[in-house]
Amino acid sequence: MKKRTFAVDIDGTITENGGGRIHLGALEALRHLTNMGHNVIYVTGRSSIEGFLLSVFGGTTKIAVGENGGCITMNSDEHIMLGNIDECKNALKVIQNSIENVEEKPVFPRMTEVVLQRTFDLDLARKILDENNIKAVLSDSQYAYHINSHGIDKGTGFSEVMKKLSISREDVIAIGDSATDVPLFKIAKTSIALGNASEQVKSEATTTVSAHAGDGLLEALDKLVSRNWELT
């Protein structure tokens, strides 16, 4: 069996009903892959600590990339911060001075990003940052809007994990559903967009499935097995 590394989004990928509840069948399948010797690493827009805790209680590889690549949690007291939260807070002030209804979203505390309610025109906010020569990145995870430092995304964050663990892109399988997962797709040899992904996101993946969220992840694993991938 060749060891693979699964880079897996959380919200909309292993959750169900849009409420953050974990799809237990999907979690069981990921735990099984881990027990077989594969890496299963969460790469999420949530905090890296939330992803790490899910890995601990869910029985998967105990590393998590959070804040859309801005922070990596390696263990309970080791956090690698790639993003700069002060830059993100400055970008927030610029946006708030120009657009109404820009509000932070109540979330688990962030170390490198700002998380906003999806209550304003994202393209307009991007234009304002550009006009003010602010190099922060605005993205939409469908769960929230995120402000990250320039150059920070899930791909850059996971690339750091690949370096630390000596993982080749040939062995990486990325699974996700939103635009924030596209940079992750680009560094993985194999990428799978779930049925709840937009057509644009699907076009960036090497393959797609029709089922949504946790059911989609199970379909994705079945598809890999049907293509004679040695996963067990």
N, C-alpha and C positions, 0 to 999 in steps of 0.2 A: 504494500500500500504506500502510495506517495503522499507525503504530508501536504495538506492544503491549508490555506489561511482564508477564512471567511470574514470579510469586512461587512458588518451588518448594521444598517440603520435601525433605529428603534421605532419612533412614532410613524405610524402608517405602514410599517413593515412587519413588526412583530406585535403590534397592539391591535385591538379590535374595538369597534363601535365608536371610534374617534374620541374616547375618553381616557386614553392612557392605560387601559387595562391590558395586561399581557395575555396574548393568545397562548394558552398552556400547551397546546399541541406543537406549536412552533418552538417554544422554549424547550420542550422535551426533545425535539429533533436536534436542536443546536447543542443541547447537553450531550446527546448521544454522539454527535460528531466530535465533541471535545474528548469524550471518554475513549473514542477510537484513535485519538492521537492528533487530530487536526486542531488548528487554532480557530477559535471563534471570538472575534474582537468587535465590540460595539463601537460604531463611529456615528456620533449623534449630535443633534443641535441642542440637546439637553446638556446639563453640566457633566463634566467627566466623572464627577463623584457619583452622580445618579447612575451612569453607565457602569461604573466600577462596582457599585453596590448590587446592581442587577447581575453582574457577572459572578459575584460572590454567592448570592442567594440562589442564582439560577444554575450554577455549576459550569460556567464557561470560562474561557481564558481570562485571567485576572489582570486585564489591562483595558483601559477605555480611552477613546479619543472623544472629547466633548467640545462644546461651544463652537461647533462647526470647524473643528481643527485648531482652535485657539489654545486648548489645554489638553494635556495627556496625563492621565492618572496611572502611574505604574504600580503603586501600592498605597496603603492607607496614609502614608506620610510623605510620598514623593509625587510631586506634580511638576510637570514640565510645561511652562507657560511660553507659548510661541507668540501670542497676541499681546497687545498693550491696551488695557482697559481705559487708560487716560485718553488715548487717541479716540477711542470709541465714544467716550463721554463728551469730548469736544465736538465730535460730529453730531451727537444728539442735540447739543445746545444750538448749533447752527440750524439744524432742521426745525427745532421747536420755535426759533425766532422767525421762521418763514411760513410755517404750516400749522394750522389748527389741528386739534385732536391727536397730537402725537404724545402717546402715553406709554410709559414703561409697563411691561407685563409682569405681574407677580410670579416669580419663578424661584427655583432653588438658586442661591447666590452664585453669581458668575465672577470669575477671576480675570477674564480677558475680553468679554464682549458685553454689549447692551442688547436686551431683548425687549421688543416693542409689540404692542397690540396691533392687529392688522386693521387699523382704522383710518388710514390715510393713503394718498396716492404714492405708491412706491417709486414710480418712474419720475415723478416730480421731485421727490426727495433726492433721488440720485442726481438729477439735473442741478439741484441747489448745491449739493456737495461738490460737483464738478466745477460749477461757477465760482465757488469759494476755494478751489484748489485743495479740497480736503480729500485725502487719498483712502479714506475708509471704504469698506465694501458693505453694501446693503443687499441682503438676500431674503428670500421668502421660503420658509420650510413648510408652509401651509399650516403649521402650528403657531407660528409667530413670524414677525420680521426681526432680522438680526443685523446688528452693526458689528462688523469685525475689522480688524486692522488690515491694511493693504497687504495683499499677498497671502492672506490666511483663508484657507478653506479646508474641506474634509480631505482633499487630496494631499495638501501640504502636511497636514497633521498626521495622516496615516503614513506618509512617506517617512516621517521620523521614526515611527514604529518599525517600519520595514528595515530601516538601517540598523536599529538597535537589535532586532531579532534576526538579521541577515536573511530576510524574506525576499525572494525573487518575485517580480510581477507575474511571471509565468505561473506561479502557484496561488495567485490571489483571485478570489471570487468575490466581487462586490454585489451586494443586494440592497436595493433601495427604491424609493418612490417619488422623491421630490427633486426640484432643481438643485438643491444643496448637495445632492448625491452625485451629480454629474461630474464634478472634479474627481470624485472617488472612482467613478467608472473609468475615467481616462487613464488612471495609473494601474488598473487591474487588467490582466489578460482576458478575464471573463467577467462580464457585468450583466446583471439581470434586473430589469425594471418590472415592477409588479403591475397588476391590472388597474390599480387606482392611480398610477402615474399619468401625467399628461402625455400627449402625443409627442411633445418636444423632448421630454425626458426619455420616453421610450426610444426615440430615434437615436439617442446617444448611447444606448446599451447594446451589447452584442447579442442579447436575446431578451425576450419578454415572456410573461405568462399572463393568463387571463384572470385568474383569481386575485382577490384583493387581500392586502395586509397579511395576517398570519397564514391564512389559507393559501395566499400567493407564495409565501416563502416555502410552504410544504410542496406546492406544485413545482417551484423552482428546483428544489432538491430532487424531486422525482424526475424532472427533466434531465438533470445532470447524470443521474444514475442510468437513465434510458440511453444516454449517449456514451455509456460504458466508462464513465468516470469511476475510479476505484475509491469510494468514500467510506466503505465499511470493511 
